[in-house]
Amino acid sequence: MIYENVFPQRLSQLRTNQGISARDMSLSLGQNPGYINTIENGKAFPTMANFFAMCDFLHVTPMEFFDFGNRNPEKIKELTELLK
């Protein structure tokens, strides 16, 4: 698996699952309006600090971010809490 290819797709998947626009996410992270689009188009990668900020913003752990089999980790967390 080549992470350079799947990272942008995963970011887009997690973001769109939560109904967040790329522009809104970019601005919420304190970046320029096209920041997330640049990453999702594979033209750049975030710094580690920005990656952790993205995970916090999306309410996922870094491990959940890279769990490509889990399409919607936020929903899994919600369901787990309801079952408790």
Salt bridges, closest charged atoms under 4 A:
GLU40 OE2 - ARG15 NE 2.77
GLU64 OE1 - LYS77 NZ 3.16
GLU78 OE1 - LYS75 NZ 3.56
GLU81 OE2 - LYS84 NZ 3.28
